[in-house]
Structure formats: C-alpha cells, structure tokens
C-alpha cells in the first residue's frame, strides 16, 4: 500500500519520517510513504493518476480488494492544497467543510474522502501541555491553519476569539469559517498588540520567525502555541518560557495530526505515538546539526 504527502514546497516535510516510523512499528511491511512536489495547478492531474482501492477490512489483514504495493491508501496535504482539493473529492467530513480545508484524503470503496486532522493535532498538542480550557484566545495569521485553530478553540469550549492579520480584507475566508463554527470573531491588524493583555492563550500561525517581532509583548501571556517547529525555540517561544508561561511548539501539532492520519489510512487504532515522536525529533536534530552556520 502507498501513501504520500503532497504540497509545495515539500522537501522540508517531516511527514515521511513520522508515517514510515508508524508503519515499521505496526508491522506494515508492504506500506510506503513518499513526498510529492505538487501545486494547485497540478493537483487535479496528479490526484487523477492515483488508484483508489476498495477497503473491506483492517489494513493488516490483507482484506483490501485489489490492494498491493501500488494501491493507494491515502494522502497528506499541506500548503497550498488544503482548500484546492475540496472540489476534487467525492465526500468531505463535516469538520473539513466547516474549516474550509482538508489535509487528509483517504481512498476507500473506490472514492476519495476528505478529512481534517489538523484540528485534532492542535487540541492534542495543547492538551499535552496542560492547556485544556482557555477563557480567551488570540490567533495571529488568517490562513488555513488559523481556520483549523478556530475549530480547535471551539472544541476547547471557546465561543469567541480575536484574529490579528496584516490585512483584514484577506481574512474574509477565515471570518466565514468562524461564522460556520458559531464563533464570534474580532478581526484586527497585527499592530493592535494591546489585545494580548488578558488573553489566556495566543496561537501564532505565522511563518517562521514572524512572531518574534512581538516577543516582548508575548512574554506576558500565560500560554503560547507557535506552529513553527524549526528552528526551535523561536524567540517568541523563548520569551514566554523565560517568563514562566506555557509554550507549545508546532511539532506536537504535526505529530498528532499525523497519528490521526495513520489511523484513518490504515483503519487501525494501535498507532505508535512515541515511536513517531522519536523519529520526528531525531530528524529535526539531524537537520539542525547539518544546517549551514
């Protein structure tokens, strides 16, 4: 059976290391996981080349009709494909519809099923750090990850949040997500840093290093979730940690969303979280050691 991660750029992805570690630990010797460079323009063609399989039982029981090394179990999707894939799917989970993006495609019964495991990854990452029920939250950035973050905050019991973006007009899609989720959303520009005051949780979905400009202000918040995982810690994360706050990094989210993907693609619940964590952390250390000075 085959699976892969697709997006652009994709060379940096840790997903192959996480999924392959799971397959090894689960004894799925015939499974492989690859990485494909794919942008929005190429997505329909590449998706059409894949071969859905008819799934009738557990992946380890050989019950997939026609299953073999060249049959496809599923795909992990990253930027910029999470929204672009939706019209190409046969069915989409309610959650993926709500957040307006699917990061997971499972081939089942000859059909393409879209789902979102980012929300699960965010909730689990926060829970690991002891963040279970924030009373207020501020989200930096307005892209697909911000949309999933709003859904995660809803699952944690919040009914309102503040979104900080460079250009409010470009956050219209995320505002629509909030409406579908039944959340009240205040959209402000990133210079409105006073909203950090009193927030239990700040989630930065900004690109690597972009939140560092706010490090001094962020140091005052009780908890920061920065979706960056390399290099780590970011300046913002270090500032919060130094002030005694709770810090959650992007690797925890990546790990747990991948765990859920493995469950969906294999049909098994015995996914080895710690083996996947160890494989991902080892690769992050390897990259840090070999990075140019």
PyMOL commands that set and color helices and strands:
alter all, ss='L'
color gray80, all
select helices_A, chain A and resi 15-26+40-49+59-61+86-88+94-99+118-128+144-155+168-181+193-196+210-218+235-242+250-266+273-290
alter helices_A, ss='H'
color red, helices_A
select strands_A, chain A and resi 2-7+32-37+72-77+91-92+104-108+111-115+137-140+160-165+184-189+201-204+223-226+246-249
alter strands_A, ss='S'
color yellow, strands_A
deselect
rebuild
show_as cartoon
